[in-house]
């Protein structure tokens, strides 16, 4: 996420961070580099000017001159101003109204509205324990209604059926009545998008807003469009009383222009980031944490929160107790670890959130065969219970049967067995309380092979 911006800013700030004394000259030189980094990241020009000027004023003032470590103080100023540009704190949804609280989703076609509806519904159901109904008023895009129905079933929320022959306003009225009858806490309405902003679209969505009277009107925008995302959001903001923004496809955005521009240009907070294709890939937006990641300082708080929400603590505790008593770490335990890591977004997601490990995450993305982890799980599932609990018996005809059942090669299976042995050896060294404490703290999260022997392409 935002790798090119992070790299450029890190390079620009590295030289000044070790300075014992800051002068106007070396501050100006660094800020010139910072300005270029932000412009290359497609950050809107007014935002760049405002940001650089704010950093300059604070850096040349008393704040740095009195510091024992001027270079580090300068870095803190840059971080604080990045946070200020993106918004000072996380702003959640305001659902304090008589149920159902209506959330209206707006945006251009292809921005990821329908997927974001499903992601948000899942988040509200799992994190906030809300009963959610979703409805589609998109009668123009082929299969838009069917897509939302499929996603609603996947995330386990109520779907209000609509039809392409109906008027969008009628769909909204009927969906609100349906949600009331079902005693749903939240109703999320997916609206039609267009390939570009047009007057008919704006008139229709304004009418839907008048009928629905939503407590939240969220603009969904593709982060990959850079500062155009902020300009589009501004146009929607003039037609609708937006309450916030969902930035999608952030995981594929190396520049970060949208994230740094949207708040300033629209005056509306970014509330969520879409960080992947899966329905759980929606993160609440924390400006302080993102600023930290952009400057290569990681985001340990988000990693801890993910572990608390997504890691199966019961399995982690069970494994900790088993290893403490000297039990064998078998292939069923190994499979649990692969599943836990997958729940956390995979090894690259975890590395990306650790301080100083952003480059490692990039290297892992480039060099790791990410599908290998899935193949490993399929191979383990193709084994008998006896084989999973005692891998030493896997040889000859057993190997051929497992590979045939999982559609893999013998080399893949040999690599899996080797990695399991490496992890088994590491577990043996961790008998006693140390293992249990580590498993509680990390939720049992360890890369296969204990950091070595990753499956490379």
C-alpha positions as CSV (number, residue, x, y, z in Angstrom):
1,X,0.0,0.0,0.0
2,X,1.4,3.4,-1.1
3,X,4.9,1.8,-1.6
4,X,6.2,4.4,-4.1
5,X,5.1,7.3,-1.9
6,X,6.5,5.6,1.2
7,X,9.9,5.0,-0.5
8,X,10.2,8.5,-1.8
9,X,9.3,10.1,1.5
10,X,11.6,7.8,3.5
11,X,14.5,8.7,1.2
12,X,13.7,12.4,1.5
13,X,13.5,12.3,5.3
14,X,16.4,9.9,6.0
15,X,19.0,12.5,5.4
16,X,17.5,15.0,7.8
17,X,16.5,12.6,10.5
18,X,20.1,12.3,11.8
19,X,20.9,16.0,11.8
20,X,22.0,17.5,15.1
21,X,21.0,21.0,13.9
22,X,18.4,22.1,11.4
23,X,18.8,25.2,9.2
24,X,16.5,26.9,6.8
25,X,18.6,25.5,3.9
26,X,18.5,21.9,4.8
27,X,14.8,22.1,5.7
28,X,14.0,23.8,2.4
29,X,16.0,21.1,0.5
30,X,14.1,18.3,2.3
31,X,10.8,19.9,1.7
32,X,11.6,20.3,-2.0
33,X,12.0,16.5,-2.1
34,X,8.8,16.0,0.0
35,X,6.9,18.2,-2.4
36,X,8.1,16.2,-5.4
37,X,7.3,12.9,-3.7
38,X,3.7,14.1,-3.0
39,X,3.2,15.5,-6.6
40,X,4.4,12.2,-8.1
41,X,2.0,10.4,-5.8
42,X,-0.8,12.4,-7.6
43,X,-1.7,14.4,-4.5
44,X,-3.8,17.5,-5.4
45,X,-1.6,20.6,-5.8
46,X,-3.5,22.7,-3.2
47,X,-3.0,19.9,-0.6
48,X,0.7,19.7,-1.4
49,X,1.1,23.5,-1.0
50,X,-0.8,23.5,2.3
51,X,1.1,20.5,3.7
52,X,4.6,21.8,2.8
53,X,3.8,25.2,4.2
54,X,2.5,23.8,7.5
55,X,5.6,21.6,7.9
56,X,7.9,24.5,7.1
57,X,6.3,26.9,9.6
58,X,6.4,24.3,12.4
59,X,10.0,23.2,11.6
60,X,11.4,26.7,11.5
61,X,9.6,27.6,14.7
62,X,10.3,27.0,18.4
63,X,9.1,23.4,18.2
64,X,12.3,22.1,16.5
65,X,14.9,24.6,17.7
66,X,14.3,23.6,21.4
67,X,14.3,19.9,20.7
68,X,17.2,17.7,21.9
69,X,16.9,15.7,18.6
70,X,15.9,18.2,15.9
71,X,16.0,15.6,13.1
72,X,13.5,13.3,14.9
73,X,11.4,16.3,15.9
74,X,11.1,17.1,12.1
75,X,9.9,13.6,11.4
76,X,7.3,13.9,14.1
77,X,6.1,17.2,12.5
78,X,5.8,15.5,9.1
79,X,3.8,12.6,10.6
80,X,1.5,15.0,12.5
81,X,0.8,17.0,9.4
82,X,0.1,13.8,7.3
83,X,-2.4,12.9,10.0
84,X,-3.9,16.4,9.9
85,X,-4.3,16.2,6.0
86,X,-6.1,12.9,6.2
87,X,-8.2,13.7,9.3
88,X,-7.2,13.8,13.0
89,X,-8.9,10.6,14.1
90,X,-11.0,7.7,13.0
91,X,-14.6,8.7,12.3
92,X,-17.0,5.8,12.6
93,X,-20.6,5.5,11.4
94,X,-23.3,7.4,13.2
95,X,-26.1,4.9,13.5
96,X,-27.8,6.5,16.5
97,X,-31.3,6.7,15.1
98,X,-34.6,4.7,15.2
99,X,-34.0,1.4,13.3
100,X,-33.5,0.7,10.6
101,X,-30.6,3.2,10.2
102,X,-30.3,3.7,6.4
103,X,-26.9,3.9,4.7
104,X,-26.9,5.1,1.1
105,X,-23.9,4.2,-1.1
106,X,-23.1,6.4,-4.0
107,X,-20.3,6.4,-6.6
108,X,-19.2,5.9,-10.2
109,X,-19.6,2.6,-12.0
110,X,-16.6,0.3,-11.4
111,X,-15.6,1.9,-8.1
112,X,-16.6,-1.2,-6.1
113,X,-19.9,0.0,-4.6
114,X,-21.7,-3.4,-4.6
115,X,-18.7,-5.2,-3.1
116,X,-18.3,-2.4,-0.5
117,X,-22.0,-2.9,0.5
118,X,-21.3,-6.6,1.3
119,X,-18.0,-5.7,3.1
120,X,-19.7,-3.1,5.2
121,X,-22.7,-5.4,6.0
122,X,-20.2,-8.1,7.1
123,X,-18.3,-5.6,9.3
124,X,-21.5,-4.4,11.0
125,X,-22.8,-7.9,11.6
126,X,-19.5,-9.4,12.9
127,X,-18.0,-6.4,14.8
128,X,-21.0,-4.4,15.9
129,X,-23.5,-7.4,16.2
130,X,-26.0,-5.5,14.0
131,X,-28.8,-7.2,12.0
132,X,-28.4,-5.9,8.5
133,X,-30.5,-5.9,5.4
134,X,-29.1,-5.0,2.0
135,X,-31.0,-3.8,-1.1
136,X,-30.0,-2.9,-4.7
137,X,-31.6,0.1,-6.5
138,X,-29.3,-0.4,-9.5
139,X,-31.7,-1.4,-12.2
140,X,-29.3,-0.4,-15.1
141,X,-26.2,-2.6,-14.7
142,X,-26.9,-6.2,-15.9
143,X,-26.8,-8.7,-13.0
144,X,-26.2,-6.0,-10.4
145,X,-29.1,-7.2,-8.2
146,X,-28.0,-10.8,-8.6
147,X,-24.4,-9.9,-7.6
148,X,-25.6,-8.3,-4.4
149,X,-27.9,-11.3,-3.6
150,X,-24.9,-13.7,-4.0
151,X,-22.7,-11.5,-1.8
152,X,-25.4,-11.1,0.9
153,X,-25.6,-14.9,1.1
154,X,-21.9,-15.1,1.4
155,X,-21.7,-12.6,4.3
156,X,-24.8,-13.9,6.0
157,X,-27.1,-10.9,5.9
158,X,-30.7,-10.3,4.8
159,X,-31.2,-9.5,1.1
160,X,-34.3,-7.5,-0.1
161,X,-35.2,-8.8,-3.6
162,X,-35.7,-6.2,-6.3
163,X,-36.3,-6.3,-10.0
164,X,-34.8,-4.4,-13.0
165,X,-38.3,-3.5,-14.1
166,X,-39.0,-1.5,-10.9
167,X,-38.3,2.2,-10.4
168,X,-35.3,2.8,-8.0
169,X,-37.5,5.0,-5.8
170,X,-40.1,2.2,-5.4
171,X,-37.3,-0.3,-4.5
172,X,-36.0,2.0,-1.8
173,X,-39.5,2.5,-0.2
174,X,-40.2,-1.2,-0.3
175,X,-36.8,-2.1,1.1
176,X,-37.3,0.4,4.0
177,X,-40.6,-1.2,4.8
178,X,-39.1,-4.7,4.6
179,X,-36.3,-3.8,7.0
180,X,-38.8,-2.3,9.5
181,X,-40.9,-5.5,9.4
182,X,-37.7,-7.7,9.9
183,X,-36.5,-5.4,12.8
184,X,-33.2,-4.9,11.0
185,X,-30.8,-2.5,12.7
186,X,-29.3,-1.3,9.5
187,X,-30.4,-1.0,5.8
188,X,-27.7,-0.5,3.3
189,X,-28.8,0.6,-0.2
190,X,-26.7,0.1,-3.3
191,X,-27.4,2.7,-6.0
192,X,-26.6,2.8,-9.7
193,X,-23.3,4.2,-10.9
194,X,-22.4,5.7,-14.3
195,X,-19.1,5.7,-16.2
196,X,-19.0,9.5,-15.6
197,X,-20.9,12.1,-13.6
198,X,-24.1,13.0,-15.5
199,X,-27.1,15.1,-14.6
200,X,-29.6,12.3,-14.8
201,X,-27.6,10.2,-12.4
202,X,-27.4,13.1,-9.9
203,X,-31.1,13.8,-10.1
204,X,-32.0,10.2,-9.5
205,X,-29.6,9.7,-6.5
206,X,-30.8,13.0,-5.0
207,X,-34.4,11.7,-5.2
208,X,-33.3,8.4,-3.6
209,X,-31.7,10.4,-0.8
210,X,-34.9,12.4,-0.2
211,X,-37.0,9.2,0.1
212,X,-34.5,7.2,2.2
213,X,-33.4,10.0,4.5
214,X,-30.2,8.1,5.3
215,X,-28.2,8.7,8.5
216,X,-25.0,8.0,6.4
217,X,-24.4,8.8,2.8
218,X,-21.1,7.2,1.8
219,X,-19.2,8.0,-1.4
220,X,-17.4,5.0,-2.8
221,X,-14.3,5.9,-4.9
222,X,-11.4,4.0,-6.5
223,X,-8.1,5.0,-4.9
224,X,-6.3,4.2,-8.1
225,X,-7.8,7.3,-9.8
226,X,-5.5,9.5,-7.6
227,X,-6.6,13.1,-7.2
228,X,-9.4,12.5,-9.7
229,X,-11.0,10.6,-6.9
230,X,-11.1,13.7,-4.7
231,X,-12.5,15.8,-7.6
232,X,-15.3,13.2,-8.3
233,X,-16.0,13.1,-4.5
234,X,-16.3,16.9,-4.5
235,X,-18.8,16.8,-7.4
236,X,-20.9,14.2,-5.6
237,X,-20.6,16.3,-2.4
238,X,-22.2,19.2,-4.2
239,X,-25.2,17.1,-5.2
240,X,-25.6,15.0,-2.0
241,X,-25.0,15.7,1.7
242,X,-22.2,13.2,2.0
243,X,-21.2,12.0,5.4
244,X,-18.0,10.1,4.5
245,X,-15.9,8.3,1.9
246,X,-14.9,4.7,1.3
247,X,-11.7,4.4,-0.6
248,X,-11.5,1.1,-2.5
249,X,-8.6,-0.8,-4.1
250,X,-6.2,0.8,-1.6
251,X,-4.1,-2.4,-1.5
252,X,-3.2,-2.0,-5.2
253,X,-2.5,1.8,-4.9
254,X,1.2,2.5,-4.7
255,X,0.8,6.3,-4.9
256,X,-1.7,7.4,-2.2
257,X,-2.8,10.6,-3.9
258,X,-6.5,9.9,-3.2
259,X,-6.0,9.1,0.5
260,X,-4.0,12.4,1.0
261,X,-6.4,14.6,-1.1
262,X,-10.0,13.5,-0.4
263,X,-10.4,14.9,3.1
264,X,-9.0,18.4,2.2
265,X,-10.8,18.8,-1.1
266,X,-14.2,17.4,0.0
267,X,-14.2,18.3,3.7
268,X,-15.6,14.8,4.3
269,X,-13.8,12.1,6.3
270,X,-12.5,8.9,4.9
271,X,-14.3,6.3,7.0
272,X,-13.2,3.0,5.5
273,X,-10.5,1.5,3.3
274,X,-11.1,-1.4,0.9
275,X,-7.9,-3.4,1.1
276,X,-8.6,-6.5,-1.0
277,X,-11.2,-8.5,-2.9
278,X,-12.5,-10.6,0.0
279,X,-15.6,-9.6,1.9
280,X,-13.6,-9.1,5.1
281,X,-11.2,-6.8,3.4
282,X,-12.6,-3.5,4.7
283,X,-10.7,-1.6,7.4
284,X,-11.8,1.4,9.5
285,X,-9.7,4.4,8.5
286,X,-7.2,5.6,11.1
287,X,-5.2,8.6,9.8
288,X,-2.5,8.2,12.5
289,X,-1.9,4.6,11.6
290,X,-1.8,5.2,7.9
291,X,0.6,8.2,8.4
292,X,2.8,5.8,10.4
293,X,2.8,3.2,7.6
294,X,3.5,5.8,4.9
295,X,6.6,6.9,6.8
296,X,7.7,3.2,7.2
297,X,6.9,3.0,10.9
298,X,4.4,0.1,10.5
299,X,1.0,-0.2,12.0
300,X,1.2,-2.6,15.0
301,X,-2.1,-1.4,16.5
302,X,-4.1,-2.6,13.5
303,X,-2.1,-5.9,13.5
304,X,-3.1,-6.5,17.1
305,X,-6.7,-5.6,16.4
306,X,-6.8,-8.0,13.5
307,X,-5.3,-10.7,15.6
308,X,-7.9,-10.1,18.3
309,X,-10.8,-10.2,15.8
310,X,-9.7,-12.9,13.3
311,X,-7.5,-15.3,15.2
312,X,-9.1,-18.4,16.8
313,X,-7.9,-17.9,20.4
314,X,-9.3,-21.3,21.4
315,X,-7.1,-23.1,18.8
316,X,-4.1,-21.0,19.8
317,X,-4.5,-21.8,23.4
318,X,-5.0,-25.5,22.7
319,X,-1.8,-25.7,20.6
320,X,0.1,-23.8,23.3
321,X,-1.0,-26.3,26.0
322,X,-0.2,-29.2,23.7
323,X,3.4,-28.1,22.9
324,X,4.0,-27.1,26.5
325,X,3.2,-30.7,27.5
326,X,5.6,-32.0,24.9
327,X,3.0,-33.1,22.4
328,X,3.8,-33.5,18.7
329,X,3.2,-30.6,16.4
330,X,1.4,-32.5,13.6
331,X,0.1,-31.5,10.2
332,X,-3.4,-30.7,11.5
333,X,-1.7,-28.0,13.8
334,X,0.3,-26.9,10.7
335,X,-3.0,-26.5,8.7
336,X,-4.5,-24.5,11.6
337,X,-1.5,-22.1,11.4
338,X,-1.9,-21.7,7.6
339,X,-5.6,-20.9,8.1
340,X,-4.9,-18.4,10.9
341,X,-2.4,-16.6,8.7
342,X,-4.8,-16.5,5.8
343,X,-7.5,-15.0,8.1
344,X,-5.0,-12.2,8.9
345,X,-4.6,-11.4,5.2
346,X,-1.5,-13.5,4.6
347,X,2.2,-13.0,5.3
348,X,2.5,-9.9,3.2
349,X,-0.3,-8.1,5.0
350,X,1.4,-8.9,8.3
351,X,4.8,-7.8,7.2
352,X,3.4,-4.6,5.8
353,X,2.1,-3.6,9.3
354,X,5.4,-4.3,11.1
355,X,7.8,-1.3,11.6
356,X,10.5,-1.2,9.0
357,X,9.2,-4.3,7.2
358,X,7.4,-2.6,4.3
359,X,10.2,-3.5,1.9
360,X,10.1,-7.1,3.1
361,X,6.4,-7.2,2.3
362,X,7.1,-6.0,-1.2
363,X,9.9,-8.6,-1.6
364,X,7.6,-11.3,-0.3
365,X,4.9,-10.3,-2.7
366,X,7.4,-10.5,-5.6
367,X,9.2,-13.7,-4.7
368,X,6.7,-15.8,-2.8
369,X,4.4,-18.1,-4.6
370,X,1.3,-17.0,-2.7
371,X,-0.8,-19.9,-4.1
372,X,1.6,-22.3,-2.4
373,X,-0.1,-21.7,0.9
374,X,-3.5,-22.8,-0.6
375,X,-1.8,-25.8,-2.2
376,X,-0.4,-26.8,1.2
377,X,-3.8,-26.7,2.8
378,X,-5.3,-28.8,-0.1
379,X,-2.5,-31.4,0.3
380,X,-3.1,-31.7,4.0
381,X,-6.8,-32.1,3.4
382,X,-6.1,-34.9,1.0
383,X,-4.3,-36.9,3.7
384,X,-6.0,-39.4,6.1
385,X,-6.3,-38.5,9.8
386,X,-3.6,-41.0,10.5
387,X,-1.2,-39.4,8.0
388,X,-1.9,-35.9,9.3
389,X,-1.1,-37.0,12.9
390,X,2.0,-39.0,12.0
391,X,3.6,-37.6,8.8
392,X,6.6,-40.0,9.1
393,X,4.4,-42.7,7.5
394,X,3.9,-40.7,4.3
395,X,6.0,-42.3,1.6
396,X,5.8,-44.0,-1.8
397,X,2.2,-44.9,-2.7
398,X,0.8,-42.6,0.0
399,X,2.6,-39.6,-1.6
400,X,1.3,-40.5,-5.0
401,X,-2.3,-40.8,-3.7
402,X,-2.1,-37.5,-1.8
403,X,-0.7,-35.7,-4.9
404,X,-3.3,-37.2,-7.2
405,X,-6.1,-36.1,-4.7
406,X,-4.8,-32.6,-4.4
407,X,-3.7,-32.0,-8.0
408,X,-0.1,-31.3,-6.9
409,X,3.4,-32.6,-7.6
410,X,5.5,-34.8,-5.4
411,X,8.0,-31.9,-5.1
412,X,5.2,-29.8,-3.6
413,X,4.5,-32.5,-1.0
414,X,8.1,-33.0,-0.2
415,X,8.5,-29.2,0.4
416,X,5.4,-29.2,2.7
417,X,6.8,-32.1,4.7
418,X,10.2,-30.4,5.0
419,X,8.6,-27.1,6.2
420,X,6.5,-29.0,8.7
421,X,9.6,-30.7,10.1
422,X,11.4,-27.3,10.4
423,X,8.4,-25.9,12.4
424,X,8.2,-29.1,14.5
425,X,11.8,-28.7,15.5
426,X,11.2,-25.1,16.5
427,X,8.2,-26.1,18.5
428,X,10.2,-28.7,20.4
429,X,12.5,-25.9,21.6
430,X,9.6,-24.0,23.0
431,X,8.3,-26.4,25.7
432,X,7.3,-24.7,28.9
433,X,5.6,-21.4,29.7
434,X,7.5,-19.4,27.0
435,X,5.5,-21.1,24.3
436,X,2.2,-20.5,26.0
437,X,3.0,-16.8,26.5
438,X,4.1,-16.4,22.9
439,X,0.9,-18.1,21.5
440,X,-1.3,-15.9,23.7
441,X,0.5,-12.8,22.5
442,X,0.6,-13.7,18.8
443,X,-2.5,-15.8,18.6
444,X,-0.4,-18.6,17.2
445,X,0.6,-16.6,14.2
446,X,3.8,-17.9,12.7
447,X,4.9,-18.2,9.1
448,X,5.5,-21.7,8.0
449,X,9.0,-22.8,8.5
450,X,9.5,-20.4,11.3
451,X,10.6,-17.6,9.0
452,X,12.8,-19.7,6.8
453,X,12.1,-22.0,3.8
454,X,9.3,-20.1,2.3
455,X,8.0,-21.6,-1.0
456,X,9.6,-19.4,-3.7
457,X,8.5,-19.3,-7.3
